[in-house]
Amino acid sequence: MKPITHLMIAGSRYSNYEALNYARRVVQRAHQLGYTIVVGDNPKGVDMTVVQECRRLKAKVLVVGITNFPRNGGCSHGSYVKVERDTYRAAGGYLLDRYHTRDRWMVDNATLGLFIWNGNSQGTKTGYDYMLSRHKEAHLITFRFKEACHG
């Protein structure tokens, strides 16, 4: 019996065309390999692009959020998990914010992770660092916005 691979795809909500196109290709390859995709419910950027591609392909997907319904519409053929805020606490005992809680849950329930970073988003970089701290395979792919040429 082949083990189930849960691939977390996360990224910046403000991403350029190359980054979003890369996210689509990752979904296509993960779908070919039979992976289950784990993605957040942000209605912008990488999360939205991944969800749209999962819908198109009918890929195995688990959309994760903090509200009763996925903010990006989710995937009717997949599943949605609402993560409760009290799932994780910081070392001092206080609750983490809702998005840190969601992101930690996704990392802890994924086999491996791909983080598509715009070089700026602290949340994407924090998720990547957390996955490494959990001794899981993680890849950080950077697509920086190109500066306009003046001359």
C-alpha positions in Angstrom: 0.0 0.0 0.0 1.4 3.4 -1.1 1.6 6.0 1.7 -0.5 9.1 1.4 1.6 12.2 0.8 0.2 15.5 1.9 1.9 18.4 0.1 1.4 21.8 1.7 1.6 24.6 -0.8 1.8 28.0 0.8 2.8 31.4 -0.4 2.5 35.1 -0.5 -0.8 36.7 -1.1 1.0 39.3 -3.2 2.8 37.3 -5.9 3.8 38.0 -9.4 2.7 36.1 -12.5 5.7 33.8 -12.5 5.0 32.7 -8.9 1.4 32.0 -9.6 2.2 30.1 -12.8 4.7 28.0 -10.8 2.0 27.3 -8.2 -0.3 25.9 -11.0 2.5 23.7 -12.3 3.1 22.3 -8.8 -0.6 21.5 -8.4 -0.5 19.7 -11.8 2.5 17.6 -10.8 1.2 16.8 -7.3 -2.1 15.7 -8.9 -0.2 13.4 -11.3 1.7 11.9 -8.4 -1.6 11.3 -6.5 -0.7 13.6 -3.6 -3.2 15.4 -1.4 -2.7 19.1 -1.5 -3.0 21.1 1.8 -3.6 24.8 1.2 -4.9 27.8 3.1 -8.1 29.6 2.4 -6.8 33.1 1.5 -8.8 34.6 -1.3 -5.7 36.1 -2.9 -2.3 35.1 -4.3 -0.9 31.6 -4.1 -3.7 30.1 -2.0 -6.4 31.2 -4.4 -4.4 30.1 -7.4 -3.8 26.6 -5.9 -7.5 26.3 -5.1 -8.6 27.3 -8.6 -6.2 24.7 -10.1 -7.4 22.0 -7.7 -11.0 22.8 -8.8 -10.0 22.6 -12.5 -8.2 19.3 -12.1 -10.4 17.8 -9.4 -7.2 17.2 -7.4 -7.3 15.8 -3.9 -7.3 18.8 -1.7 -7.7 19.9 1.9 -8.4 23.6 2.3 -7.7 24.9 5.8 -9.0 28.1 7.4 -10.2 29.8 10.5 -13.7 30.7 9.6 -16.8 28.4 9.2 -16.5 28.5 5.4 -13.4 28.9 3.3 -12.8 32.5 2.3 -11.7 31.5 -1.2 -14.7 29.2 -1.8 -12.7 26.0 -1.3 -13.2 22.9 -3.4 -16.6 21.1 -3.4 -14.8 17.9 -4.3 -12.3 18.3 -1.5 -12.5 18.9 2.3 -12.4 22.0 4.4 -11.0 22.1 7.9 -11.7 24.9 10.3 -8.8 25.2 12.8 -9.8 26.5 16.2 -7.6 29.3 17.7 -6.9 27.4 20.9 -5.2 24.6 19.0 -1.7 26.1 19.8 -0.3 28.2 22.5 3.0 30.1 22.6 5.7 29.2 25.2 4.3 31.9 27.6 0.9 30.3 27.5 -0.9 32.9 25.4 -2.9 32.1 22.3 -1.2 32.5 18.9 -3.1 34.6 16.3 -5.6 32.8 14.1 -3.4 32.7 11.0 -0.3 31.4 12.9 -2.5 28.7 14.3 -3.8 27.7 10.9 -0.4 27.7 9.4 1.1 25.5 12.2 -1.8 23.1 11.8 -1.1 22.8 8.0 2.6 22.1 8.6 1.9 19.6 11.3 -0.6 17.7 9.0 1.5 17.8 5.9 4.2 15.4 4.8 6.2 18.0 2.9 6.0 21.7 2.1 6.5 24.1 -0.8 6.6 27.7 0.1 6.4 30.2 -2.8 7.8 33.4 -1.5 7.8 37.0 -2.9 10.9 37.8 -0.8 8.8 40.0 1.5 6.0 38.0 3.2 7.0 37.3 6.8 4.2 34.7 7.1 5.5 32.6 4.3 9.0 32.6 5.7 7.8 31.9 9.2 5.8 28.9 7.9 8.9 27.6 6.1 11.0 28.0 9.2 8.4 26.2 11.3 8.3 23.3 8.9 12.1 22.9 9.1 11.9 23.1 12.9 9.5 20.1 12.8 12.2 18.2 10.8 10.0 18.0 7.7 11.1 18.4 4.1 10.4 22.0 3.0 11.4 24.1 0.0 11.4 27.9 -0.2 11.1 29.1 -3.8 11.6 32.9 -4.2 10.0 35.0 -6.9 10.9 38.6 -6.3 9.1 41.4 -8.0 11.3 42.9 -10.7 12.3 46.5 -10.3 11.4 48.8 -13.1 14.3 50.0 -15.2 14.9 53.7 -15.3 17.1 55.1 -17.9 
